[in-house]
């Protein structure tokens, strides 16, 4: 696990905001599998919070619970003090936007059109207005286009507004996804592995972009496997292991925690989620004489 925490020029803002998002006891089960277990998380205004953990820790599942893609088996998710309805479009209307681990752009639409799609929750014109194309519709259309161009300028893609999304370089496609999310005017932006597949220069650009988004007054919750990126960026970091929150704190506290280091290295540690269940299985196997001999073949093991 990378432990370099060199602070960039635009350091994290003080965590003095008021609670914005609050997840309480969020649990998600798929049949007999518990992917997320009793996770609590709070994001304050003006804050950048990181969510890290080994592969399979439940990070994206937790994101899906926050954004209405999944209905939590247990627990609640509140935004600005109100429980969120478990429907993605209503969560977006409430003020939460997200990007995805795998890019989900409209490949055959232009860059500008992709951002305009993100404006649909903020436009009030209905079907009849669109069909009649009256003055109200034209004003709304112009306002949406102007806002979309502002966002493209903000991320540095204004000159590519008429390009097809599929023709953009990978790093620009990632930025376009962020612009589309910002088009809904969120108070909280959720980023799922925004630097995945990026080179160091693109990662640095994304880091600066996230700081700029924070400076616009938008809180950010980010999943990422790049530890240097996370520890440089975030005011607080929360660690998920096997679906449970292991520890939460500043970058300095988290990266020095022995349990976090053990989780990333695959080493067991006292109190690790699932230890009791594993001990029960091992005890049962020993009692029945079913423990596999260490001299067996690789296939038998």
Residue pairs with C-beta under 8 A, 6 or more apart in sequence:
1 227
1 255
1 260
1 261
1 264
1 265
2 226
2 227
2 228
2 231
3 227
3 231
3 255
4 228
4 231
5 228
5 231
5 232
5 251
5 252
5 255
6 228
6 232
7 232
8 204
8 207
8 208
8 211
8 232
10 208
10 211
10 215
12 48
12 233
12 234
12 235
13 46
13 47
13 48
13 214
13 215
13 235
14 235
15 44
15 46
15 47
15 235
15 236
16 44
16 46
17 44
17 45
17 46
17 47
17 219
18 44
18 45
19 42
19 43
19 44
19 45
19 81
20 43
20 44
20 45
20 47
20 79
20 80
20 187
20 188
20 219
21 41
21 42
21 43
21 66
21 77
21 78
21 79
21 96
21 188
21 219
21 221
22 41
22 42
22 77
22 78
22 79
23 39
23 40
23 41
23 42
23 62
23 65
23 66
23 75
23 76
23 77
23 78
24 40
24 75
24 76
24 77
24 78
25 38
25 39
25 40
25 74
25 75
25 76
26 36
26 38
26 39
26 40
26 41
26 62
26 65
26 66
26 72
26 74
26 75
26 76
26 77
27 34
27 36
27 37
27 38
27 39
27 72
27 73
27 74
27 75
28 34
28 35
28 36
28 58
28 61
28 62
28 64
28 65
28 70
28 72
28 73
29 35
29 73
34 243
35 58
35 61
35 243
36 58
36 61
36 62
36 65
36 72
36 240
36 243
37 243
37 244
37 273
38 74
38 75
38 244
39 58
39 62
39 75
39 240
39 243
39 244
39 245
40 245
41 49
41 51
41 62
41 238
41 245
41 248
43 49
43 188
43 219
43 221
44 219
45 187
45 217
45 219
46 214
46 217
46 219
47 214
47 219
47 220
47 235
47 236
48 210
48 211
48 214
48 219
48 220
48 221
48 222
48 233
48 234
48 235
49 219
49 220
49 221
49 222
49 234
49 235
49 236
49 237
49 238
50 221
50 222
50 223
50 224
50 230
50 231
50 233
50 234
50 236
50 237
50 238
50 251
51 59
51 62
51 63
51 221
51 222
51 223
51 237
51 238
51 240
52 59
52 223
52 224
52 225
52 227
52 230
52 237
52 238
52 239
52 240
52 254
53 59
53 239
53 240
53 241
53 246
53 263
54 241
54 263
54 264
54 266
56 242
57 240
57 241
57 242
57 243
58 240
58 242
58 243
59 192
59 223
59 240
60 101
60 192
60 223
61 70
61 243
62 240
63 98
63 190
63 192
63 223
64 70
65 71
65 72
65 75
65 77
66 77
66 84
66 91
66 96
66 190
66 221
67 88
67 91
67 96
67 98
67 190
68 84
68 85
68 86
68 87
68 88
68 89
68 90
68 91
69 88
70 86
71 86
72 86
76 83
77 83
77 84
78 84
79 91
79 94
79 95
79 96
79 187
79 188
80 94
80 95
80 187
82 94
84 90
84 91
84 94
84 96
85 91
89 121
92 121
92 184
92 186
93 121
95 185
95 186
95 187
95 188
96 186
96 187
96 188
96 189
96 190
97 118
97 181
97 182
97 184
97 186
97 188
97 189
97 190
98 181
98 189
98 190
98 191
98 192
99 174
99 177
99 178
99 181
99 189
99 190
99 191
99 192
99 194
100 177
100 192
101 192
101 193
101 196
101 223
103 173
103 174
103 177
104 177
105 114
105 165
105 166
105 173
105 176
105 177
105 180
106 113
106 114
106 117
106 165
107 164
107 165
107 166
108 164
108 165
108 166
109 117
109 164
109 165
110 161
110 162
110 163
110 164
110 165
111 152
111 157
111 160
111 161
111 162
111 163
111 164
111 165
111 168
111 176
112 145
112 148
112 149
112 152
112 161
112 162
114 165
114 176
114 179
114 180
115 148
115 151
115 152
115 176
115 179
115 180
115 183
116 144
116 145
116 148
116 183
117 180
117 183
118 148
118 179
118 180
118 181
118 182
118 183
118 184
119 144
119 147
119 148
119 183
119 184
121 184
122 144
122 183
122 184
122 185
123 140
123 144
124 140
125 136
125 137
125 140
129 136
129 137
129 140
130 137
147 183
148 179
148 183
149 158
149 161
151 179
151 182
151 183
152 158
152 160
152 161
152 179
154 179
154 182
154 212
155 175
155 176
155 178
155 179
155 209
156 175
157 168
157 172
157 175
157 176
157 179
160 168
160 172
165 173
165 176
168 176
170 197
170 198
171 198
171 199
171 202
171 205
171 206
174 194
174 195
174 198
174 202
174 206
175 206
175 209
178 189
178 191
178 194
178 209
178 213
181 189
182 189
182 213
182 218
186 218
187 217
187 218
187 219
188 218
188 219
188 220
188 221
189 213
189 218
189 219
189 220
189 221
190 220
190 221
190 222
191 210
191 220
191 221
191 222
191 223
191 224
192 222
192 223
193 223
193 224
193 225
194 206
194 210
194 222
194 224
195 202
195 203
195 206
195 224
195 226
195 229
196 225
198 206
203 226
203 229
206 229
207 229
207 232
207 233
210 220
210 222
210 233
211 233
213 220
214 220
222 230
222 233
222 234
224 230
227 255
230 237
230 251
231 237
231 251
231 254
231 255
232 251
234 251
235 250
236 248
236 249
236 250
237 248
237 249
237 250
237 251
237 254
238 245
238 247
238 248
239 245
239 246
239 247
239 248
239 254
239 257
239 260
239 263
240 246
241 259
241 263
241 272
241 273
242 272
242 273
242 274
243 273
244 273
246 257
246 259
246 260
246 263
246 273
247 253
247 254
247 257
247 259
247 260
248 254
249 257
254 260
258 269
259 269
259 271
259 272
262 268
262 269
262 272
263 269
263 272
268 275
282 291
285 291
292 300
292 301
293 300
294 301
